[in-house]
Amino acid sequence: MSAGRLRVEWSPGSDRLTGICHCGARHTAEDPAEIWAWLLSHPDHDAS
């Protein structure tokens, strides 16, 4: 994964989104704002 890349993937058939940080950490939630807040909090987010 390239440095600085943040991704949000949608799980088809659901409301689930998975945020993937450039450090490799992942977080899943239904709220897009929650995903982006988590991604932008690097390096202070928990890897899950």
DSSP file (Angstrom, degrees, kcal/mol; ACC not computed):
  #  RESIDUE AA STRUCTURE BP1 BP2  ACC     N-H-->O    O-->H-N    N-H-->O    O-->H-N    TCO  KAPPA ALPHA  PHI   PSI    X-CA   Y-CA   Z-CA
    1    1 A M              0   0    0      0, 0.0     2,-0.1     0, 0.0     3,-0.1   0.000 360.0 360.0 360.0 138.9    0.0    0.0    0.0
    2    2 A S    >   -     0   0    0      1,-0.1     3,-1.7     2,-0.1     2,-0.0  -0.406 360.0 -91.7 -76.6 151.9    1.4    3.4   -0.8
    3    3 A A  T 3  S+     0   0    0      1,-0.3    -1,-0.1    -2,-0.1     3,-0.1  -0.336 109.0  15.8 -61.6 135.6    2.3    5.9    1.9
    4    4 A G  T 3  S+     0   0    0      1,-0.3     2,-0.4    -3,-0.1    -1,-0.3   0.418  88.0 138.9  84.4  -1.1   -0.5    8.2    2.9
    5    5 A R    <   -     0   0    0     -3,-1.7     2,-0.4    17,-0.1    -1,-0.3  -0.648  29.3-173.2 -83.7 129.8   -3.3    6.2    1.2
    6    6 A L        -     0   0    0     -2,-0.4     2,-0.3    15,-0.1    15,-0.2  -0.963   7.4-169.3-117.1 138.2   -6.5    6.0    3.1
    7    7 A R  E     -A   20   0A   0     13,-2.3    13,-3.0    -2,-0.4     2,-0.4  -0.951  17.3-162.3-130.7 149.5   -9.3    3.7    1.9
    8    8 A V  E     -A   19   0A   0     -2,-0.3     2,-0.4    11,-0.2    11,-0.2  -0.994  15.1-167.4-126.5 123.6  -12.9    3.1    2.7
    9    9 A E  E     -A   18   0A   0      9,-2.8     9,-2.9    -2,-0.4     2,-0.4  -0.920  11.1-142.8-113.4 136.8  -14.4   -0.2    1.4
   10   10 A W  E     -A   17   0A   0     -2,-0.4     7,-0.2     7,-0.2     5,-0.1  -0.786  12.2-134.7 -95.9 138.9  -18.2   -0.9    1.3
   11   11 A S    >   -     0   0    0      5,-2.4     3,-1.5    -2,-0.4     5,-0.4  -0.842  31.0-123.5 -92.7 106.9  -19.4   -4.5    2.1
   12   12 A P  T 3  S+     0   0    0      0, 0.0     3,-0.1     0, 0.0     4,-0.0  -0.150  93.1  24.9 -52.8 140.0  -22.0   -5.2   -0.6
   13   13 A G  T 3  S+     0   0    0      1,-0.3     2,-0.3     2,-0.0    -2,-0.0   0.528 118.2  65.3  83.4   6.5  -25.4   -6.1    0.7
   14   14 A S  S <  S-     0   0    0     -3,-1.5    -1,-0.3     2,-0.2    -3,-0.0  -0.871  83.0-117.5-145.3 177.9  -24.9   -4.3    4.0
   15   15 A D  S    S+     0   0    0     -2,-0.3     2,-0.3    -3,-0.1    14,-0.1   0.221  72.9 124.0-100.6  11.3  -24.4   -0.9    5.5
   16   16 A R        -     0   0    0     -5,-0.4    -5,-2.4    12,-0.1     2,-0.4  -0.559  39.2-171.7 -81.8 134.7  -20.9   -1.8    6.8
   17   17 A L  E     -AB  10  29A   0     12,-3.0    12,-2.3    -2,-0.3     2,-0.5  -0.949   9.4-153.2-120.4 143.9  -17.9    0.2    5.8
   18   18 A T  E     -AB   9  28A   0     -9,-2.9    -9,-2.8    -2,-0.4     2,-0.4  -0.975   6.3-154.1-120.3 120.4  -14.3   -0.7    6.5
   19   19 A G  E     -AB   8  27A   0      8,-3.3     8,-1.9    -2,-0.5     2,-0.5  -0.777   7.8-163.5 -90.3 134.7  -11.7    2.0    6.8
   20   20 A I  E     -AB   7  26A   0    -13,-3.0   -13,-2.3    -2,-0.4     6,-0.2  -0.968   7.7-150.9-124.0 116.2   -8.1    1.0    6.0
   21   21 A C    >   -     0   0    0      4,-2.5     3,-2.0    -2,-0.5   -15,-0.1  -0.396  28.2-112.3 -81.1 158.1   -5.3    3.2    7.2
   22   22 A H  T 3  S+     0   0    0      1,-0.3   -17,-0.1    17,-0.1    -1,-0.1   0.698 118.3  62.0 -63.3 -17.6   -2.0    3.6    5.4
   23   23 A C  T 3  S-     0   0    0      2,-0.1    -1,-0.3   -19,-0.1   -20,-0.0   0.526 121.8-106.8 -84.9  -5.1   -0.4    1.9    8.4
   24   24 A G  S <  S+     0   0    0     -3,-2.0    -2,-0.1     1,-0.3     2,-0.1   0.293  74.3 137.5  99.7  -9.3   -2.5   -1.2    7.8
   25   25 A A        -     0   0    0     23,-0.1    -4,-2.5    -5,-0.1    -1,-0.3  -0.386  37.1-155.1 -69.9 149.9   -5.0   -0.8   10.7
   26   26 A R  E     -B   20   0A   0     -6,-0.2    22,-1.2    -2,-0.1     2,-0.3  -0.941  14.3-177.7-128.7 148.8   -8.6   -1.5    9.9
   27   27 A H  E     -B   19   0A   0     -8,-1.9    -8,-3.3    -2,-0.3     2,-0.4  -0.982  10.1-156.5-146.3 135.1  -11.9   -0.3   11.5
   28   28 A T  E     +B   18   0A   0     -2,-0.3     2,-0.3   -10,-0.2   -10,-0.2  -0.936  27.4 138.1-117.9 136.5  -15.5   -1.3   10.6
   29   29 A A  E     -B   17   0A   0    -12,-2.3   -12,-3.0    -2,-0.4    -2,-0.0  -0.954  52.0-124.3-160.7 170.9  -18.6    0.7   11.2
   30   30 A E  S    S+     0   0    0     -2,-0.3   -12,-0.1   -14,-0.2    -1,-0.1   0.637  88.6  82.0 -96.8 -18.8  -21.9    1.8    9.6
   31   31 A D     >  -     0   0    0      1,-0.2     4,-1.9   -14,-0.1     3,-0.3  -0.791  63.9-156.8 -94.3 115.9  -21.3    5.5   10.0
   32   32 A P  H  > S+     0   0    0      0, 0.0     4,-2.5     0, 0.0     5,-0.2   0.862  95.5  55.9 -58.3 -36.1  -19.1    7.1    7.3
   33   33 A A  H  > S+     0   0    0      1,-0.2     4,-2.4     2,-0.2     5,-0.2   0.890 106.2  50.9 -64.1 -38.2  -18.3   10.0    9.6
   34   34 A E  H  > S+     0   0    0     -3,-0.3     4,-2.3     2,-0.2    -1,-0.2   0.918 109.9  50.1 -63.5 -43.7  -17.0    7.6   12.2
   35   35 A I  H  X S+     0   0    0     -4,-1.9     4,-2.7     1,-0.2    -2,-0.2   0.947 113.4  44.4 -60.3 -49.4  -14.8    5.8    9.6
   36   36 A W  H  X S+     0   0    0     -4,-2.5     4,-2.6     1,-0.2    -1,-0.2   0.880 111.9  52.3 -67.1 -37.5  -13.2    9.1    8.4
   37   37 A A  H  X S+     0   0    0     -4,-2.4     4,-0.7    -5,-0.2    -1,-0.2   0.913 112.1  47.4 -62.2 -40.8  -12.7   10.4   12.0
   38   38 A W  H >< S+     0   0    0     -4,-2.3     3,-0.9    -5,-0.2    -2,-0.2   0.940 112.9  47.8 -64.6 -47.7  -10.9    7.2   12.8
   39   39 A L  H >< S+     0   0    0     -4,-2.7     3,-1.3     1,-0.2    -2,-0.2   0.912 112.1  49.1 -59.8 -43.6   -8.8    7.3    9.7
   40   40 A L  H 3< S+     0   0    0     -4,-2.6    -1,-0.2     1,-0.3    -2,-0.2   0.582  96.4  72.3 -76.4  -8.7   -7.8   10.9   10.2
   41   41 A S  T X< S+     0   0    0     -3,-0.9     3,-2.9    -4,-0.7    -1,-0.3   0.431  80.2 167.2 -85.4   2.3   -6.8   10.3   13.8
   42   42 A H  T <   +     0   0    0     -3,-1.3     4,-0.0     1,-0.3    -3,-0.0  -0.345  59.7  22.8 -55.6 133.1   -3.7    8.3   12.8
   43   43 A P  T 3  S+     0   0    0      0, 0.0    -1,-0.3     0, 0.0    -2,-0.1  -0.927 122.3  58.4 -97.9  15.0   -1.5    7.6   14.6
   44   44 A D  S <  S+     0   0    0     -3,-2.9    -2,-0.2    -6,-0.1     2,-0.2   0.432  82.6 101.3 -87.9   2.3   -3.8    7.8   17.6
   45   45 A H  S    S-     0   0    0     -7,-0.1     2,-0.3    -6,-0.1   -20,-0.0  -0.526  75.2-114.2 -86.1 155.8   -6.3    5.2   16.5
   46   46 A D        -     0   0    0     -2,-0.2     2,-0.5    -4,-0.0    -2,-0.1  -0.677  26.9-121.8 -82.7 138.0   -6.5    1.7   17.8
   47   47 A A              0   0    0     -2,-0.3   -20,-0.1     1,-0.1   -22,-0.1  -0.698 360.0 360.0 -76.8 126.9   -5.7   -1.0   15.3
   48   48 A S              0   0    0    -22,-1.2    -1,-0.1    -2,-0.5   -21,-0.1   0.359 360.0 360.0-132.9 360.0   -8.7   -3.4   15.1
